[in-house]
Amino acid sequence: MSHALESVLDHARSAELRRAARALLRRPMLRAGGAEAEDFRLVRRHAGELRSWFDANTGWRLIVDSEVARLVKLAPTTDDPTHPARDARSRVPFSRRRYVLTCLALSVLERSDAQITLGRLAEGVILAAADERLARAGVVFGLNGREERADLVAVVRLLLELGVLARVAGDEEAFVRDAGDALYDVERRVLGVVLAASRGPSTIAAEDFDERLSQLGADPLPEAEDLRTRALRHHLTRRLLDDPVLYNDELDPAQAAYLTGQRGALTRRISELTGLVAEVRAEGIAMVDADDDLTDVRMPDVGTDGHVTLLLAEHLARQADEIAEAELHRLVKRLAEEHRAYWRRSAREPGAEVALVDTALERLVALRLIRRGPDGVRPLPALARYALAVPTIAESRSQLELGA
């Protein structure tokens, strides 16, 4: 084999491996059929290398068989509420009750037959929700009224999106109206790998919710020096892959020391596998995606909400101190008049500015560009990229010649 041909094949193989890794980071659960089939085949073809890389650098397990590929990602922190589960249609974030119903629905499906109707699933969830411990926690579900039916349907749509369920017949909207039912296949293999945790929930004895959540995803720092180093590498690589920006002031002394010494090696390994480019500043590191497809929150974005977010980002990037949200409400109310020809009509209705600002700030928080607090909004260093420079006017060649 000639050197040129070997080089071409190596390049093609590296490109395939990168596409497979990006597919897993974009969607950690890939199924063998449907729209994900091509990504699944790539991951299965390179499963050995991917499994080794994720194990060495993140501690995440990669499960691959003939039906599903599952990257069992453990969240680097448990205090980030900026990427909630959302309704598949409305994109409204899940409420507390919807999260509880999701867990209850999964427990019902674990014991169900190969097929189940939405009505039968609802009966099982109602029975499970009757647990007195849920009642003491303030969670009540009896399928009473359209709102509770809509909550259960939102959960079913999430399970359809994940591939836990596959629709055979029927319509969820008819169930919401109490005018029909739906039938699903239960995808056992997908159901079996949904949970991403370092330990089984039944092994946790803590009663406090925050403590239970912490233990569910806990990755304790080992005592042995080599294992401690490995754990630090795992934590920082997870943060660099998952967080839009990793700020140095968020790290404890051990993490900061490791990052100072290993910054180049960490970012190089990530870049080689994923194509992400490290942007290193004094305040921290951002792994930038030139293809812009590894995020669930885009900036900038189209539409009224996207434009409001961009304009607020530009405004906040010029602020040195915290700014009250009431001031942003006044700004957006004024902007709604300025951009009335482009923004949706409802943006000019009384009080609309409050919802517009809230949506924009939620996006900026998720991108780690600002922090919201009781006293207002504080810009973070990465927001500076959205500041507008002072415009300069360059004279043309002819003007310079005339003035000479």
DOVEX-352269 format. One record per residue (C-alpha): residue number from 0; residue in three letters; x, y, z. Coordinates in Angstrom, 1 decimal. Layout:
REM DOVEX-352269
+------+------+--------+--------+--------+
: resi : resn :      X :      Y :      Z :
+------+------+--------+--------+--------+
:  NUM :  ala :      X :      Y :      Z :
...
+------+------+--------+--------+--------+
//
This chain:
REM DOVEX-352269
+------+------+--------+--------+--------+
: resi : resn :      X :      Y :      Z :
+------+------+--------+--------+--------+
:    0 :  met :    0.0 :    0.0 :    0.0 :
:    1 :  ser :    1.4 :    3.4 :   -1.0 :
:    2 :  his :    2.1 :    6.0 :    1.6 :
:    3 :  ala :   -0.4 :    8.4 :   -0.1 :
:    4 :  leu :   -3.2 :    5.8 :    0.0 :
:    5 :  glu :   -2.4 :    4.9 :    3.6 :
:    6 :  ser :   -2.6 :    8.6 :    4.5 :
:    7 :  val :   -6.0 :    9.0 :    2.8 :
:    8 :  leu :   -7.4 :    6.0 :    4.6 :
:    9 :  asp :   -6.1 :    7.2 :    8.0 :
:   10 :  his :   -7.7 :   10.6 :    7.4 :
:   11 :  ala :  -11.0 :    9.0 :    6.4 :
:   12 :  arg :  -10.9 :    6.8 :    9.5 :
:   13 :  ser :  -10.1 :    9.7 :   11.8 :
:   14 :  ala :  -13.0 :   11.7 :   10.3 :
:   15 :  glu :  -15.4 :    8.8 :   10.9 :
:   16 :  leu :  -14.2 :    8.5 :   14.5 :
:   17 :  arg :  -14.8 :   12.2 :   15.0 :
:   18 :  arg :  -18.3 :   12.0 :   13.5 :
:   19 :  ala :  -19.1 :    9.0 :   15.8 :
:   20 :  ala :  -17.8 :   10.8 :   18.9 :
:   21 :  arg :  -19.8 :   14.0 :   18.0 :
:   22 :  ala :  -22.9 :   11.9 :   17.4 :
:   23 :  leu :  -22.7 :   10.4 :   21.0 :
:   24 :  leu :  -22.0 :   13.8 :   22.6 :
:   25 :  arg :  -25.0 :   15.3 :   20.7 :
:   26 :  arg :  -27.3 :   12.4 :   21.5 :
:   27 :  pro :  -26.0 :    9.9 :   24.2 :
:   28 :  met :  -28.6 :    7.3 :   23.2 :
:   29 :  leu :  -28.6 :    6.1 :   19.6 :
:   30 :  arg :  -30.8 :    3.4 :   18.3 :
:   31 :  ala :  -30.1 :    1.0 :   15.4 :
:   32 :  gly :  -33.2 :    2.1 :   13.4 :
:   33 :  gly :  -34.8 :    5.3 :   12.3 :
:   34 :  ala :  -33.2 :    8.7 :   11.8 :
:   35 :  glu :  -30.2 :    7.7 :   14.0 :
:   36 :  ala :  -29.3 :    4.6 :   12.1 :
:   37 :  glu :  -26.2 :    6.1 :   10.3 :
:   38 :  asp :  -24.8 :    7.6 :   13.5 :
:   39 :  phe :  -25.4 :    4.2 :   15.3 :
:   40 :  arg :  -23.5 :    2.3 :   12.6 :
:   41 :  leu :  -20.5 :    4.7 :   12.9 :
:   42 :  val :  -20.5 :    4.4 :   16.7 :
:   43 :  arg :  -20.7 :    0.6 :   16.5 :
:   44 :  arg :  -17.9 :    0.5 :   14.0 :
:   45 :  his :  -15.6 :    2.5 :   16.2 :
:   46 :  ala :  -16.9 :    1.3 :   19.6 :
:   47 :  gly :  -13.6 :    0.0 :   20.8 :
:   48 :  glu :  -11.7 :    3.2 :   20.4 :
:   49 :  leu :  -14.6 :    5.3 :   21.7 :
:   50 :  arg :  -15.0 :    3.1 :   24.7 :
:   51 :  ser :  -11.3 :    3.4 :   25.5 :
:   52 :  trp :  -11.2 :    7.2 :   25.1 :
:   53 :  phe :  -14.3 :    7.9 :   27.2 :
:   54 :  asp :  -13.2 :    5.5 :   29.9 :
:   55 :  ala :   -9.7 :    7.0 :   30.1 :
:   56 :  asn :  -10.7 :   10.7 :   29.8 :
:   57 :  thr :  -14.2 :   11.0 :   31.3 :
:   58 :  gly :  -15.0 :    7.8 :   33.2 :
:   59 :  trp :  -18.2 :    7.5 :   31.2 :
:   60 :  arg :  -19.2 :    4.0 :   30.1 :
:   61 :  leu :  -20.1 :    3.3 :   26.5 :
:   62 :  ile :  -22.6 :    0.5 :   26.0 :
:   63 :  val :  -23.0 :   -0.8 :   22.4 :
:   64 :  asp :  -24.9 :   -3.8 :   21.2 :
:   65 :  ser :  -27.0 :   -4.6 :   18.1 :
:   66 :  glu :  -29.9 :   -2.4 :   19.2 :
:   67 :  val :  -28.6 :    0.6 :   21.0 :
:   68 :  ala :  -25.5 :    2.7 :   21.7 :
:   69 :  arg :  -25.5 :    4.4 :   25.1 :
:   70 :  leu :  -22.9 :    6.8 :   26.4 :
:   71 :  val :  -23.6 :    6.8 :   30.2 :
:   72 :  lys :  -22.7 :   10.4 :   30.9 :
:   73 :  leu :  -22.5 :   11.5 :   34.5 :
:   74 :  ala :  -23.1 :   15.1 :   35.1 :
:   75 :  pro :  -20.0 :   17.0 :   36.4 :
:   76 :  thr :  -22.3 :   18.9 :   38.8 :
:   77 :  thr :  -25.8 :   18.5 :   40.2 :
:   78 :  asp :  -26.6 :   22.1 :   40.7 :
:   79 :  asp :  -27.1 :   23.2 :   37.1 :
:   80 :  pro :  -30.8 :   23.7 :   36.3 :
:   81 :  thr :  -30.3 :   25.3 :   32.9 :
:   82 :  his :  -30.8 :   22.2 :   30.6 :
:   83 :  pro :  -34.2 :   20.8 :   31.7 :
:   84 :  ala :  -36.2 :   18.1 :   30.0 :
:   85 :  arg :  -38.7 :   19.8 :   27.7 :
:   86 :  asp :  -42.0 :   19.0 :   26.1 :
:   87 :  ala :  -41.4 :   17.6 :   22.6 :
:   88 :  arg :  -43.8 :   20.1 :   21.0 :
:   89 :  ser :  -44.1 :   23.2 :   23.1 :
:   90 :  arg :  -40.5 :   23.1 :   24.4 :
:   91 :  val :  -41.8 :   24.1 :   27.8 :
:   92 :  pro :  -39.5 :   22.9 :   30.6 :
:   93 :  phe :  -40.7 :   19.9 :   32.7 :
:   94 :  ser :  -42.4 :   20.7 :   36.0 :
:   95 :  arg :  -41.6 :   18.8 :   39.2 :
:   96 :  arg :  -44.7 :   16.7 :   38.7 :
:   97 :  arg :  -43.6 :   15.8 :   35.1 :
:   98 :  tyr :  -40.2 :   14.6 :   36.4 :
:   99 :  val :  -42.0 :   12.5 :   39.0 :
:  100 :  leu :  -44.4 :   11.1 :   36.4 :
:  101 :  thr :  -41.4 :   10.2 :   34.2 :
:  102 :  cys :  -39.8 :    8.1 :   37.0 :
:  103 :  leu :  -43.2 :    6.5 :   37.8 :
:  104 :  ala :  -43.8 :    5.7 :   34.1 :
:  105 :  leu :  -40.4 :    4.1 :   33.7 :
:  106 :  ser :  -41.1 :    1.9 :   36.8 :
:  107 :  val :  -44.5 :    0.8 :   35.3 :
:  108 :  leu :  -42.9 :    0.0 :   31.9 :
:  109 :  glu :  -40.2 :   -2.1 :   33.6 :
:  110 :  arg :  -43.0 :   -4.5 :   34.7 :
:  111 :  ser :  -45.3 :   -4.2 :   31.7 :
:  112 :  asp :  -45.8 :   -6.5 :   28.7 :
:  113 :  ala :  -44.1 :   -6.0 :   25.4 :
:  114 :  gln :  -47.0 :   -3.6 :   24.3 :
:  115 :  ile :  -48.9 :   -1.1 :   26.4 :
:  116 :  thr :  -51.7 :    1.4 :   25.8 :
:  117 :  leu :  -51.5 :    4.9 :   27.1 :
:  118 :  gly :  -54.6 :    4.3 :   29.2 :
:  119 :  arg :  -53.0 :    1.2 :   30.8 :
:  120 :  leu :  -49.8 :    3.2 :   31.5 :
:  121 :  ala :  -51.9 :    5.9 :   33.1 :
:  122 :  glu :  -53.5 :    3.3 :   35.4 :
:  123 :  gly :  -50.1 :    2.0 :   36.5 :
:  124 :  val :  -48.9 :    5.5 :   37.1 :
:  125 :  ile :  -51.9 :    6.4 :   39.2 :
:  126 :  leu :  -51.4 :    3.3 :   41.3 :
:  127 :  ala :  -47.7 :    4.1 :   41.8 :
:  128 :  ala :  -48.5 :    7.8 :   42.6 :
:  129 :  ala :  -50.7 :    6.6 :   45.5 :
:  130 :  asp :  -47.6 :    6.0 :   47.5 :
:  131 :  glu :  -48.0 :    7.9 :   50.8 :
:  132 :  arg :  -44.4 :    9.2 :   50.6 :
:  133 :  leu :  -45.3 :   11.0 :   47.4 :
:  134 :  ala :  -48.4 :   12.4 :   49.0 :
:  135 :  arg :  -46.2 :   13.7 :   51.9 :
:  136 :  ala :  -43.9 :   15.3 :   49.4 :
:  137 :  gly :  -46.9 :   17.1 :   47.8 :
:  138 :  val :  -47.1 :   15.1 :   44.6 :
:  139 :  val :  -50.6 :   14.1 :   43.7 :
:  140 :  phe :  -51.7 :   12.5 :   40.5 :
:  141 :  gly :  -55.2 :   11.0 :   39.7 :
:  142 :  leu :  -55.5 :   11.8 :   36.0 :
:  143 :  asn :  -58.2 :   14.4 :   37.0 :
:  144 :  gly :  -58.7 :   16.9 :   34.2 :
:  145 :  arg :  -56.9 :   18.0 :   31.0 :
:  146 :  glu :  -53.8 :   19.4 :   32.8 :
:  147 :  glu :  -52.9 :   16.1 :   34.4 :
:  148 :  arg :  -53.5 :   14.2 :   31.1 :
:  149 :  ala :  -51.3 :   16.7 :   29.3 :
:  150 :  asp :  -48.6 :   16.1 :   31.9 :
:  151 :  leu :  -48.6 :   12.4 :   31.3 :
:  152 :  val :  -48.7 :   12.9 :   27.5 :
:  153 :  ala :  -45.6 :   15.2 :   27.8 :
:  154 :  val :  -43.8 :   12.3 :   29.6 :
:  155 :  val :  -44.9 :    9.8 :   26.9 :
:  156 :  arg :  -43.5 :   12.1 :   24.2 :
:  157 :  leu :  -40.2 :   12.3 :   26.0 :
:  158 :  leu :  -40.1 :    8.5 :   26.2 :
:  159 :  leu :  -40.9 :    8.4 :   22.4 :
:  160 :  glu :  -38.1 :   10.8 :   21.7 :
:  161 :  leu :  -35.7 :    8.7 :   23.8 :
:  162 :  gly :  -36.8 :    5.5 :   22.1 :
:  163 :  val :  -38.1 :    3.8 :   25.2 :
:  164 :  leu :  -41.5 :    3.7 :   23.5 :
:  165 :  ala :  -42.4 :    3.2 :   19.8 :
:  166 :  arg :  -45.9 :    4.3 :   18.7 :
:  167 :  val :  -47.9 :    1.5 :   17.0 :
:  168 :  ala :  -51.3 :    3.2 :   16.7 :
:  169 :  gly :  -53.4 :    6.0 :   18.1 :
:  170 :  asp :  -52.9 :    9.7 :   19.1 :
:  171 :  glu :  -51.8 :   11.3 :   22.3 :
:  172 :  glu :  -53.9 :   14.4 :   21.7 :
:  173 :  ala :  -57.0 :   12.3 :   21.6 :
:  174 :  phe :  -56.0 :   11.0 :   25.1 :
:  175 :  val :  -55.6 :   14.6 :   26.4 :
:  176 :  arg :  -59.2 :   15.3 :   25.2 :
:  177 :  asp :  -60.4 :   12.0 :   26.8 :
:  178 :  ala :  -61.5 :   10.9 :   23.3 :
:  179 :  gly :  -59.1 :    8.1 :   22.4 :
:  180 :  asp :  -56.1 :    6.0 :   23.3 :
:  181 :  ala :  -52.7 :    5.0 :   21.9 :
:  182 :  leu :  -50.7 :    1.8 :   21.6 :
:  183 :  tyr :  -46.9 :    1.5 :   22.0 :
:  184 :  asp :  -44.2 :   -1.1 :   21.8 :
:  185 :  val :  -41.9 :   -1.1 :   24.9 :
:  186 :  glu :  -38.3 :   -1.1 :   23.7 :
:  187 :  arg :  -36.8 :   -3.2 :   26.5 :
:  188 :  arg :  -33.1 :   -2.7 :   25.5 :
:  189 :  val :  -33.4 :    1.1 :   25.5 :
:  190 :  leu :  -35.4 :    1.0 :   28.8 :
:  191 :  gly :  -32.6 :   -0.9 :   30.4 :
:  192 :  val :  -30.0 :    1.7 :   29.7 :
:  193 :  val :  -31.9 :    4.9 :   30.4 :
:  194 :  leu :  -30.6 :    5.5 :   33.9 :
:  195 :  ala :  -27.3 :    7.2 :   34.1 :
:  196 :  ala :  -25.9 :    7.0 :   37.6 :
:  197 :  ser :  -22.8 :    5.9 :   39.4 :
:  198 :  arg :  -24.8 :    3.7 :   41.7 :
:  199 :  gly :  -28.3 :    2.2 :   41.9 :
:  200 :  pro :  -30.9 :    4.6 :   43.5 :
:  201 :  ser :  -32.1 :    1.8 :   45.8 :
:  202 :  thr :  -28.6 :    1.7 :   47.5 :
:  203 :  ile :  -28.9 :    5.3 :   48.7 :
:  204 :  ala :  -29.9 :    5.7 :   52.3 :
:  205 :  ala :  -30.0 :    9.5 :   52.5 :
:  206 :  glu :  -33.4 :   11.1 :   53.0 :
:  207 :  asp :  -32.6 :   14.7 :   52.0 :
:  208 :  phe :  -33.2 :   15.2 :   48.2 :
:  209 :  asp :  -30.0 :   17.2 :   47.6 :
:  210 :  glu :  -27.9 :   14.5 :   49.3 :
:  211 :  arg :  -29.7 :   11.7 :   47.5 :
:  212 :  leu :  -29.0 :   13.5 :   44.1 :
:  213 :  ser :  -25.4 :   14.1 :   45.1 :
:  214 :  gln :  -24.9 :   10.4 :   45.9 :
:  215 :  leu :  -26.7 :    9.3 :   42.8 :
:  216 :  gly :  -24.0 :   10.9 :   40.6 :
:  217 :  ala :  -21.2 :   10.9 :   43.1 :
:  218 :  asp :  -17.7 :   10.2 :   41.9 :
:  219 :  pro :  -15.7 :   10.4 :   45.1 :
:  220 :  leu :  -12.0 :   11.4 :   45.0 :
:  221 :  pro :   -9.9 :    8.3 :   45.7 :
:  222 :  glu :   -7.1 :    8.2 :   48.3 :
:  223 :  ala :   -4.4 :    6.8 :   46.0 :
:  224 :  glu :   -2.4 :    9.5 :   44.2 :
:  225 :  asp :   -2.7 :    8.0 :   40.7 :
:  226 :  leu :   -6.4 :    7.4 :   41.1 :
:  227 :  arg :   -6.9 :   11.0 :   42.4 :
:  228 :  thr :   -5.1 :   12.3 :   39.3 :
:  229 :  arg :   -7.4 :   10.2 :   37.1 :
:  230 :  ala :  -10.5 :   11.5 :   38.9 :
:  231 :  leu :   -9.4 :   15.1 :   38.4 :
:  232 :  arg :   -8.8 :   14.4 :   34.7 :
:  233 :  his :  -12.3 :   12.9 :   34.4 :
:  234 :  his :  -14.0 :   15.8 :   36.2 :
:  235 :  leu :  -12.3 :   18.5 :   34.1 :
:  236 :  thr :  -12.8 :   16.7 :   30.8 :
:  237 :  arg :  -16.5 :   16.3 :   31.6 :
:  238 :  arg :  -16.7 :   20.0 :   32.3 :
:  239 :  leu :  -14.9 :   21.0 :   29.1 :
:  240 :  leu :  -17.2 :   18.7 :   27.1 :
:  241 :  asp :  -20.5 :   19.6 :   28.8 :
:  242 :  asp :  -20.1 :   23.3 :   29.8 :
:  243 :  pro :  -20.0 :   26.1 :   27.3 :
:  244 :  val :  -17.3 :   27.8 :   29.4 :
:  245 :  leu :  -15.2 :   26.5 :   32.3 :
:  246 :  tyr :  -14.3 :   29.4 :   34.6 :
:  247 :  asn :  -11.2 :   29.1 :   36.7 :
:  248 :  asp :  -12.9 :   30.6 :   39.8 :
:  249 :  glu :  -15.3 :   27.6 :   39.9 :
:  250 :  leu :  -12.5 :   25.1 :   40.5 :
:  251 :  asp :  -11.2 :   24.0 :   43.9 :
:  252 :  pro :   -7.4 :   24.2 :   44.5 :
:  253 :  ala :   -6.7 :   20.6 :   43.4 :
:  254 :  gln :   -8.7 :   21.0 :   40.2 :
:  255 :  ala :   -7.1 :   24.4 :   39.5 :
:  256 :  ala :   -3.6 :   23.0 :   40.0 :
:  257 :  tyr :   -4.2 :   20.1 :   37.7 :
:  258 :  leu :   -5.7 :   22.3 :   35.0 :
:  259 :  thr :   -2.8 :   24.7 :   35.2 :
:  260 :  gly :   -0.3 :   21.8 :   34.6 :
:  261 :  gln :   -2.4 :   19.8 :   32.1 :
:  262 :  arg :   -4.4 :   22.4 :   30.2 :
:  263 :  gly :   -2.6 :   21.7 :   26.9 :
:  264 :  ala :   -2.9 :   18.0 :   27.1 :
:  265 :  leu :   -6.6 :   18.1 :   28.1 :
:  266 :  thr :   -7.7 :   20.4 :   25.4 :
:  267 :  arg :   -5.6 :   18.7 :   22.7 :
:  268 :  arg :   -7.1 :   15.3 :   23.4 :
:  269 :  ile :  -10.6 :   16.8 :   23.2 :
:  270 :  ser :   -9.8 :   18.6 :   20.0 :
:  271 :  glu :   -8.4 :   15.6 :   18.4 :
:  272 :  leu :  -11.5 :   13.5 :   19.1 :
:  273 :  thr :  -14.2 :   16.0 :   18.6 :
:  274 :  gly :  -12.9 :   18.9 :   16.5 :
:  275 :  leu :  -13.8 :   21.4 :   19.2 :
:  276 :  val :  -11.3 :   24.3 :   19.4 :
:  277 :  ala :  -10.0 :   25.5 :   22.7 :
:  278 :  glu :  -10.3 :   29.2 :   23.4 :
:  279 :  val :   -8.1 :   29.8 :   26.4 :
:  280 :  arg :   -8.4 :   33.1 :   28.3 :
:  281 :  ala :   -7.2 :   34.3 :   31.7 :
:  282 :  glu :  -10.6 :   33.6 :   33.2 :
:  283 :  gly :  -11.1 :   30.1 :   31.9 :
:  284 :  ile :  -11.5 :   27.9 :   28.8 :
:  285 :  ala :  -14.3 :   27.5 :   26.2 :
:  286 :  met :  -14.3 :   24.6 :   23.8 :
:  287 :  val :  -15.7 :   26.2 :   20.7 :
:  288 :  asp :  -17.7 :   24.3 :   18.1 :
:  289 :  ala :  -17.2 :   25.7 :   14.6 :
:  290 :  asp :  -20.0 :   23.5 :   13.3 :
:  291 :  asp :  -22.5 :   24.7 :   16.0 :
:  292 :  asp :  -24.3 :   21.3 :   16.3 :
:  293 :  leu :  -23.1 :   20.1 :   19.7 :
:  294 :  thr :  -25.3 :   22.5 :   21.7 :
:  295 :  asp :  -29.0 :   22.5 :   22.7 :
:  296 :  val :  -28.9 :   26.3 :   23.2 :
:  297 :  arg :  -27.8 :   28.4 :   20.2 :
:  298 :  met :  -26.5 :   31.9 :   20.2 :
:  299 :  pro :  -27.3 :   33.9 :   18.1 :
:  300 :  asp :  -30.7 :   32.4 :   17.1 :
:  301 :  val :  -33.5 :   33.4 :   14.7 :
:  302 :  gly :  -36.9 :   34.9 :   15.6 :
:  303 :  thr :  -37.9 :   37.5 :   18.1 :
:  304 :  asp :  -36.5 :   35.6 :   21.1 :
:  305 :  gly :  -33.2 :   35.1 :   19.4 :
:  306 :  his :  -32.9 :   38.8 :   18.5 :
:  307 :  val :  -33.9 :   39.9 :   22.0 :
:  308 :  thr :  -31.2 :   37.6 :   23.5 :
:  309 :  leu :  -28.5 :   39.0 :   21.1 :
:  310 :  leu :  -29.4 :   42.7 :   21.9 :
:  311 :  leu :  -29.4 :   42.0 :   25.6 :
:  312 :  ala :  -26.1 :   40.3 :   25.3 :
:  313 :  glu :  -24.6 :   43.3 :   23.5 :
:  314 :  his :  -26.1 :   45.6 :   26.2 :
:  315 :  leu :  -24.9 :   43.6 :   29.1 :
:  316 :  ala :  -21.4 :   43.1 :   27.6 :
:  317 :  arg :  -20.9 :   46.9 :   28.0 :
:  318 :  gln :  -21.8 :   46.8 :   31.8 :
:  319 :  ala :  -19.2 :   46.6 :   34.4 :
:  320 :  asp :  -21.5 :   45.9 :   37.4 :
:  321 :  glu :  -24.7 :   44.1 :   38.1 :
:  322 :  ile :  -27.8 :   45.5 :   36.4 :
:  323 :  ala :  -31.4 :   45.3 :   37.7 :
:  324 :  glu :  -33.8 :   43.2 :   35.6 :
:  325 :  ala :  -36.3 :   46.0 :   35.8 :
:  326 :  glu :  -33.9 :   48.1 :   33.7 :
:  327 :  leu :  -33.7 :   45.4 :   31.2 :
:  328 :  his :  -37.5 :   45.3 :   31.0 :
:  329 :  arg :  -37.6 :   49.0 :   30.2 :
:  330 :  leu :  -34.9 :   48.5 :   27.5 :
:  331 :  val :  -36.8 :   45.6 :   25.8 :
:  332 :  lys :  -40.0 :   47.6 :   25.9 :
:  333 :  arg :  -38.3 :   50.3 :   24.0 :
:  334 :  leu :  -36.6 :   47.9 :   21.6 :
:  335 :  ala :  -40.0 :   46.3 :   20.8 :
:  336 :  glu :  -41.1 :   49.6 :   19.4 :
:  337 :  glu :  -37.9 :   50.1 :   17.5 :
:  338 :  his :  -38.1 :   46.7 :   15.9 :
:  339 :  arg :  -41.9 :   46.5 :   15.5 :
:  340 :  ala :  -41.5 :   45.7 :   11.8 :
:  341 :  tyr :  -39.5 :   42.5 :   12.6 :
:  342 :  trp :  -40.6 :   41.2 :   16.0 :
:  343 :  arg :  -43.8 :   39.3 :   16.5 :
:  344 :  arg :  -46.8 :   41.4 :   17.3 :
:  345 :  ser :  -47.3 :   40.1 :   20.8 :
:  346 :  ala :  -43.9 :   41.5 :   21.8 :
:  347 :  arg :  -45.5 :   45.0 :   22.1 :
:  348 :  glu :  -48.4 :   43.9 :   24.3 :
:  349 :  pro :  -48.3 :   45.3 :   27.9 :
:  350 :  gly :  -46.0 :   43.2 :   30.1 :
:  351 :  ala :  -44.6 :   41.2 :   27.2 :
:  352 :  glu :  -41.2 :   42.6 :   27.9 :
:  353 :  val :  -41.0 :   40.6 :   31.2 :
:  354 :  ala :  -41.4 :   37.2 :   29.4 :
:  355 :  leu :  -39.0 :   38.3 :   26.7 :
:  356 :  val :  -36.3 :   39.2 :   29.1 :
:  357 :  asp :  -36.8 :   36.1 :   31.2 :
:  358 :  thr :  -36.4 :   33.9 :   28.1 :
:  359 :  ala :  -33.3 :   35.7 :   27.0 :
:  360 :  leu :  -31.7 :   35.6 :   30.4 :
:  361 :  glu :  -32.4 :   31.9 :   30.8 :
:  362 :  arg :  -30.5 :   31.3 :   27.5 :
:  363 :  leu :  -27.6 :   33.5 :   28.6 :
:  364 :  val :  -27.3 :   31.7 :   31.9 :
:  365 :  ala :  -27.4 :   28.3 :   30.1 :
:  366 :  leu :  -24.5 :   29.5 :   27.9 :
:  367 :  arg :  -22.7 :   30.6 :   31.1 :
:  368 :  leu :  -22.5 :   34.2 :   29.8 :
:  369 :  ile :  -24.2 :   35.8 :   32.8 :
:  370 :  arg :  -25.3 :   35.0 :   36.4 :
:  371 :  arg :  -28.7 :   35.9 :   37.8 :
:  372 :  gly :  -29.2 :   36.8 :   41.4 :
:  373 :  pro :  -31.6 :   38.6 :   43.7 :
:  374 :  asp :  -29.9 :   41.9 :   43.0 :
:  375 :  gly :  -29.8 :   41.6 :   39.3 :
:  376 :  val :  -27.7 :   40.3 :   36.4 :
:  377 :  arg :  -24.0 :   40.1 :   36.4 :
:  378 :  pro :  -22.0 :   39.7 :   33.1 :
:  379 :  leu :  -19.4 :   37.0 :   33.0 :
:  380 :  pro :  -16.1 :   37.3 :   31.1 :
:  381 :  ala :  -17.2 :   35.2 :   28.1 :
:  382 :  leu :  -20.0 :   37.7 :   27.3 :
:  383 :  ala :  -17.3 :   40.1 :   26.1 :
:  384 :  arg :  -17.3 :   38.4 :   22.7 :
:  385 :  tyr :  -20.8 :   40.0 :   22.1 :
:  386 :  ala :  -19.7 :   43.5 :   22.8 :
:  387 :  leu :  -19.8 :   45.8 :   19.8 :
:  388 :  ala :  -16.5 :   47.6 :   19.0 :
:  389 :  val :  -16.5 :   51.4 :   18.4 :
:  390 :  pro :  -17.0 :   51.7 :   14.6 :
:  391 :  thr :  -14.2 :   53.1 :   12.4 :
:  392 :  ile :  -14.7 :   54.6 :    9.0 :
:  393 :  ala :  -11.9 :   53.8 :    6.5 :
:  394 :  glu :  -11.4 :   56.3 :    3.7 :
:  395 :  ser :  -11.4 :   54.9 :    0.2 :
:  396 :  arg :   -8.3 :   55.1 :   -2.0 :
:  397 :  ser :   -9.8 :   57.8 :   -4.3 :
:  398 :  gln :  -10.6 :   60.0 :   -1.2 :
:  399 :  leu :   -7.0 :   59.6 :    0.0 :
:  400 :  glu :   -5.7 :   60.5 :   -3.5 :
:  401 :  leu :   -8.0 :   63.6 :   -3.7 :
:  402 :  gly :   -6.8 :   64.8 :   -0.3 :
:  403 :  ala :   -3.1 :   64.3 :   -1.2 :
+------+------+--------+--------+--------+
//
